Amino acid sequence: MNIPSLIEAKKRTNNKVRNYKYIKDNKLKKIGLNKKYYIKTYGCQMNVHDSENIKALLEEMSFKETVVLEDADVILLNTCAIRENAHNKVFGFLGRVKHLKEIKPEIITGICGCMAQEENVIEEIRNKYKWIDIVFGTHNIHNLPNILNDVINNSKQEIEVFSIEGDIIEDIPVKRDSKYKAWVNIMYGCDKFCTYCIVPYTRGKQRSRNMDDILNEVKDLVRDGYLEVTLLGQNVNAYGKDLNGPKMSDLLENVAKTGIKRVRFVTSHPWDFDDDMIDVISKYDNIMPYIHLPLQSGSNRILKLMGRRYTKEQYIDLFNKLKKKIPNVAITTDIIVGFPLEEKQDFDETLDVVKTCKFDSAFTFIFSKREGTPAAKMEDNVSLEEKNKRLKQLNELVNKYANINNQKYLGKIVPVLIEDYSNKEGYLMGYTDTMKLVNIKAPKCYMGKIVNVKITDIKTWSMTGEIID
């Protein structure tokens, strides 16, 4: 048994990152014969991609996926720790799992991901959720086959969570959710330690993959017919800073040269977004003109308390530079409302930045205290009522500009990668180069193609269009 430690998770050393390859254990390949697994994923794109790895590992053991919880022999919740709401959703869903476990005690239940890296969560699982069979974290996904084998043979709770700086394990198998779009990790962890953020503790130190390994993965995807890759990292544009060699602009350029039709990347930190990156994005047509650039607050005082390392003036300068140098660029952001010690004036400054930037969209959140972070110890002087009032006001402004930005597309012809069936009955759906959701009345044969679409109707969060042959 290995229990996470917040103190250990904070540590950063100059120790060299180990880089090694996953090796399949053929002795475990029949453990899941005639059995099914169910996995529920919470959180960011990195978690989604982790679940693609988990699925592939389980299928190497002969398990088959099911989307029906009651049919599963193995149930895994891949969790997120970024906000309290994510915690509550996981523990709420565990009620359903417990009920099923009482009916079918032979099923194996488990929690993995970022919540598993938190000391207080593990303590709660050990005290109140003893029926959960396995817990593993973000650093040892590749060891899932052995963890499963141990719990089957030992019939006792297996908790294997490591609070370490982290390694890089290449060649972990992957079962991709899409045939057309793929996530590609380029780096792991984060060393920014923003005062509100739990990620540096749950994901380890910043560590970049070798560029050749990334490029080989992208080239394989091109050969397999994929049209789009999204380069992933907790702080994606800090890629290479730990390698003392190539940096994000070099990687972007080389990925673009593979011939993949579309390149995206998330999530950027304004502090690491340099001119070389902007020049490369503007140079290559297959690097999409879409940037997610978290602001978090428009108040310099709050940004300093957050440990964000930039001012609102620097953010706006970068925003304007992106708008000037990248034709048709769409920029979205993240904003936290009600951070400890946020006064009305601080919030008004955030509204002023939103009015200046007129973002295409924004993910807005009420501050969520994460145990172990510096912000959790700050005085929370804003009432929940006031936080909700501010969030409503912010969202009204964000929605206004989202709609105004979308209205510019009415009647225009834009490229759309059609990737799936729409929630709108009888329609397919896809995204423009600027990451706008479009619903299209079209036959299935267009799925997996980039087509020109004329936008015929606009809503705040989506558009409707028709294919132009």
N, C-alpha and C positions, 0 to 999 in steps of 0.2 A: 504494500500500500504506500502511495506517495501523495502527500497532502500539500496543496499550494501554500505559499508564504508570501504575503505582501512585501515584507522586508526584502526577501530574496528577489522578488520580481522587479524591485526598484533598481537593483544593482546594474551598473554598466562598467565593463572592463575593456581592456585593449586585447583581450584574448581573441585569437583568430577564429573566425566562423568555420565550423566543419562543413564540408560540402561532400555529400556521398549519395549513392544511388540506392533506391528501393530495390530489394530483392524479394521476389515472390517465394513463399514457402509452400511447395507443392504438397506437403504432408497435410495441409489444412484445406485442400481444395474441395473436399466433399462434405465438410461439416454442415453446409447449408442445403444439402441435397433434399429436394421435395419440401423445402421451407421457404417462407416469404419474409421480406423485411418492409418496414414502413419508416420513412424518415420525414420529419417536419423541420423546416428551416426558418430561422428568425434572423433578421438583421441585414447586414451589408452584402455587397457583391462578393466580397471575400468569403463570407459564410456560404453563399450560394455555390461558389466554386469548390469550397471544402466539401460540401455535400455531394458534388459530382465525384470527387475522389472517394468519399465514403461508399457511395453506391457501387463504384467499380471494385473496390476492395471486397465488398460483400458478395458481389457477383463472381469474383474470382474464387470465392468459397462455395459457389453453386447456389447461393440464395437468389430468389427472384423478387423483383419489386412488386408491391401492391399499393394501391392508393386507398384501400379500405382498411382502416385501423383494426377492425375486428378480425381480419383475415391474417394478421401478421404474427410471425413467430419471434421476430426481433423488432422492437420499437425504439427508435433513436430520436431525441430532440437535439438538434444542432442550434445552440443558443447564442443570444446577443446580450452584451452587458452594458451597452452604451447609455440606456435610459431605464428608469424604474419601470416604465410601462412594459418594456420587453420582459423584465423579470416577472411581472404580474401575469403576463400572458402565458409564460412557461408554466408557472406554478398552477395557474388555472387549468391548463390543459392536462396537467398531471392528475387532476381529479378523474378525468375520463380514463386515463391509463391505469390508475389504481383500481378502478371498478372492473376493468377488463382483466387485470392481473388476478383479482379475487376469483373471477370466473375461470380463468385459464392460468393457473399458477406456473405452468411450465414455460410461458413466454419470457423472453429476456428483454428487460427494459433498461434504457440508458440515457444519460445526458452527456453531451459533449459541447465543444465550442467555448466561447468567452466566459459565460457564466460559470463554467466548471473551473475556471482559473481563479475564482474569487474565494477567499478564505471563508467568508461568512456564508456563502452558498453551500460550500462543502460541509460546514458545520451543521447547517440546517438539514442537509440530506442525511447525514450520519445520525442525527437525532430524531428527525420526523419522517424520513422517507427511506427507511431501512429496506423497503421492498424494491427499491431501484437497484438493479443488478450491477451495472457498470457505469463508471464515470471516467471520461478521459478528456484531456484538454486540447489546446491548439498546437502543441509541440509534438504530439505523438499519434497523430491520425494514422500514420503509416503502420502503426503497431496494432491497429484494431483487430486483425485476425488472431494475434496471440492473446489479446485481452479477452476476446470472445471465447477462445479455446480454454483459457484459465477458468472463466466463470462456469463454463459447462462442466469441466472436470472437478472443480472445487466446490461448486454450489454455495459460494459465499460472495458477498459484495466485493467487487473489485474497483478500487479507486486508484487511478494512475494519472496523476496530474503533476506536471513539473513546472516550477517557477524558475526558469532558466532564461539566459539571453537568447538561446535558440540556434538551431542549425539550418542548413538548407538540404532538403532531400529531393533529389531529382528522380524522375521516372515513376512517380506514384501514378498508378493507373487512373484513368478518368472516364466517366460515362457522362458525356455532355448532354445537357438538356435540349440543345438545339442542333440542327444539322447545318445551320447557316451562320450562326454567331457564336463566338467562343470567348470565354474568359482566359486570360493568360497572366499568371502572377509574374511580376518582374522583381518584386521585393517584398519583404516581410517586416513586421514590427515598426516601431516608431520611437524616436529619441526626443521628440519635441516637448513632451510632458506639459501640455496645456493643463492648467490647474484643475479643470473640470473633467478631464478625460481619463478613462480607465484603460484605454487601448495599450499604452506603453507597458502596462502591468500584465495585461492578458495576452499580448502578442509578442512580447520580447523586444530586443533591441533591433534597430534598423539594420537590415542585411539584404544586400542586392544579389540577385542571381547573376551568374556569368552571362555576358551578352550572347555568346555563341549558343548557349543552351536555350535562351529565349528565342533567338532567331531560328534555330532548328525546329523549335516547337511551332513557330508561325509558318515556316516553310512546309511542315507536315500538314498543317491545317489548310494551306493553299492547295496542296496536292489532293487533299480530301474533299475539296470543293467548297470550303468555307469562304464566305464573302466578307465577314467582319470580325475583327478581334478588338477586345477591350483590354488594355494593359492595366493591371491591378496593383495597387499598393496602398497601405494606410496613409502614406504621404508620397504619392507616386512620383512627383517631380523632384524628389530628393534622390532618385535613383542614381547609383554610382558614387555617391559621396563617401561611402565606406570602402570603395574599391580603389580610390586614388587613380582612376583611369577614365574610362568613358563616362559621360553623364547623360542625363535624360534626353537632351537634344540629339546626341549621337545615336542613342537607341531609337528614338522616334524616326530619325532619318533612315536608319538601316531597316527598320520594320517597314517603313513606307516603300523601300526599294525591293522588298520581297514580292511586290505585285498584289498583295492583298487589297481588295477593293475598298475596304473601309478600315480606318484605324481610329480608335477612341482611347481615352485614358481617364481614370478616376482613382483617388480624389486628390486634387492639387492643394498645396499650401501656398498662399500668396508669397510667403517669405522665400520660397525656392523657385519662383517662376521667373526665369531670367530671359534676357533679350534673345539669346540663341534659340531657346525653345520657341519663342514667338516667330522668329525668322523661319524656322523649319516648318512650323505649322502652316505659315502663309505660303511656303514654297511648294508644298506637295498637295495636290488635289485629293489624294486618298486619305489624308489626315483630316478628319471631319471638323468643320468649323463650329464646334460645341465645347464649351469649357465649363466645368463645375468648379466654382471658386468660392469656398466658404468665407463669409464675412464675419459671422458670429455676433458682432456688435459694431455699431457706428460711433461708439464713444471711445475716445482714446483712453480715458480713465478705466473703463471696463475692459478694454482690450489688454491693458497692462495687467489688470487683476487676473485676466484669463491666461496670461503668459503667451500671447499670440505673436509678439515680436515684430509687429508692424503697426503703423498708425492708420487712421481712416484716410488721411491724405495720401499716404503711400498706396493704400488699396485703390483709391479712386484713380490715381495716376496709372497704376497697372491696368485697371479696367479700361481706361481711355486708350491706352496703348494697344490693348487687345482689339478694341473696337476699330481703331484706326488702321492697324496693320493686317487684320484678318478679315477679308471681305465676308459680309453676311453672318458674322459670328453670333451665336446665341450664348448667353452667359446666365447660368443659374447659381444659386448660393444656398448657404445654411445660415440661419439666424437663431440665436438663443434669447429668449425673453425672460426677464426676472432673475438675472444672475445676481448673486449676493451683493448687496450694497448698490444695486442699480437704482438710481433716482429717476424721477420723471424727466429731468433734463437729459440724462443719458439715453433714455428710450426715445425722446424726441430727436436726438442726434442720429439714432439708428434710422428713424423714419426719414430724416433728411437725406441720408445716404441712399436709401431705397428710392426716394424721389429723384435723386441725381442719376443713379445707375439704371433705373427702370428695368430691373431684371426680367428675363423671360419667365422665370419661375423661382420659387424659393421653398426650401424645406424649413419650416418654422417650428420651434419647440419651446416649451416652458422648461426652465432650468431643472435638471434632475440631479439630485445629490448622489454621488457615487462614493461609497465607503472606501476610505483609504486615499482619496485624492485631496489635495490642499483646499479646493473649493468647498469640500464637505465640512471643513472646520470654520469657514467664514460665516459671519453673521448673515442670516437670511432675513433681511429686513422688509421684504416685499410680501404682502399678503397674497394668498391664492386667488382671492377675488380680484385683486389688482393685476396679478399676472394674467388671468384669463381675459380681463378687460384689454390689457395691452396686446395680448396675442390676437384677439378679435380685430383690433384696430390695425395691427400689422398685416393680418391676412387679407383684410379688405383692400389695403393698398397694394399688396403683392398680386392679388387676383385682378385688380384693375389693370396693372401693367402687363400681366400675363395675357389678358384678353386683347389689350391694345397691340402687343407684339404679334399675337396670332392674326389679328385682323389684317396685318400687312401681307399675309399670304393669300388672302381671298382673290381668286382668279388667276393666281400664279401657277406655273408648272414647275414642280419640284421632284427630285429623285427620291424614291421611297424603296427601302428594302422590305418586301412583304415577307413576313416571317411566321404568321400563325392565323388561326381563326380569331375573329373579333368577338368581343362580348355582345356586340350589336348583331343580332341574328341576320344571317344571310350575307355577312360582310367578312372580309379579311382585314388584317391590320398590319401596320408596319411603321417605321420611323423615317423621317426625313434625315438629311445629313446634319441638320441642326437639332435633332432629337425631338422633333414634334411628332406626336402620335396621330396617325391618320387611319381612318376607317374607310375601306374601299369596297364597293360592290364589284366583285370580280370572281371568276371561277378559280378552283383550287390549283389549276395548272400554273398560275402566276406565283404560287408560293415558292420562296427561295430565289426570287429574282429581284433585281433592282430595276424599277420601271419609272417612267415619267408619269406623274399624277397631277391633274389639274384640281386645285382646291376649290370646292364648291360651297362649303359651309364651314363656319367657324364657331367653336365654343371655347371656353376659357382653358380647358385642359386637353382638348382634342380637336381634330378637324375631320371633315369628310371630303373625299375626292373621287375622281374618276380617272381610269387609265387612259393615257393619250398614246396611241400606237404610232 
